[in-house]
Amino acid sequence: ATTAIGLITRPLVRVTQAFKLLRQGHYKKITETGTEREVIELVSAYNDTIAKLEQLHNKLADEAEIDGLTGIYNRRSFN
C-alpha cells in the first residue's frame, strides 16, 4: 500500500513544485512521471500548458518590441 501511495504522491509533488516555479515565471517541464494513467495525463496536460505559455510569452515579447503598423522596432526594444 505504501508503494502505491508513493507512486501517486511523488508525481503530484513534482507537479506542485513545477506550478510553484511557474508562478515565479520559470517555465520548467516535468520529465519524470508516475505509472498511473491519471498522473501521466496530468503531467502531459501541464507540459502542454507550459509549451503554450512559452509560445504566448515569446509572441507577446516580440509584439511589445515591434510596432504593429510599421513592423519596425519601437522605443521599448532599444531600452
C-alpha positions in Angstrom: 0.0 0.0 0.0 2.8 2.4 0.8 4.4 1.8 -2.6 1.1 2.5 -4.3 0.7 5.8 -2.4 4.3 6.8 -3.3 3.5 6.1 -7.0 0.8 8.7 -6.8 2.2 11.3 -4.3 5.7 11.7 -5.8 4.5 12.8 -9.2 1.9 15.1 -7.6 4.7 16.7 -5.5 6.7 17.2 -8.7 3.6 18.8 -10.4 3.1 21.0 -7.3 6.7 22.2 -7.3 6.5 22.8 -11.1 3.4 25.0 -10.6 5.3 27.0 -7.8 8.1 27.6 -10.3 5.6 28.6 -12.9 4.1 31.3 -10.6 7.6 32.7 -10.2 8.0 32.9 -14.0 10.1 29.8 -14.6 8.8 27.5 -17.4 10.0 24.0 -16.4 8.6 20.9 -18.0 8.3 17.8 -15.9 10.4 14.9 -17.1 9.6 12.1 -14.8 6.1 10.7 -14.5 4.3 8.0 -12.4 2.8 4.9 -13.8 -0.9 5.7 -13.1 -2.8 6.9 -16.2 -4.3 9.9 -14.5 -0.9 11.1 -13.2 0.6 10.7 -16.7 -2.3 12.7 -18.2 -1.9 15.4 -15.6 1.8 15.8 -16.3 1.1 15.8 -20.0 -1.6 18.5 -19.7 0.8 20.5 -17.5 3.7 20.2 -20.1 1.3 21.2 -22.9 0.3 24.2 -20.9 3.9 25.2 -20.4 4.6 24.9 -24.1 1.7 27.1 -25.0 2.6 29.7 -22.3 6.2 29.8 -23.6 4.9 30.4 -27.2 2.5 33.1 -26.0 5.2 34.8 -23.8 7.6 34.9 -26.8 4.9 36.2 -29.1 3.9 39.0 -26.6 7.5 39.9 -26.1 8.0 40.3 -29.8 4.8 42.3 -30.2 5.9 44.6 -27.3 9.1 45.5 -29.2 7.8 45.7 -32.8 5.4 48.4 -34.0 2.3 46.8 -35.3 1.8 49.4 -38.0 5.3 49.9 -39.4 6.8 46.5 -38.5 10.0 48.1 -37.1 11.4 48.0 -33.6 9.9 50.6 -31.3 11.5 52.6 -28.5 10.9 49.8 -25.9 13.2 47.5 -27.9 16.1 49.9 -27.6 15.7 50.3 -23.8 
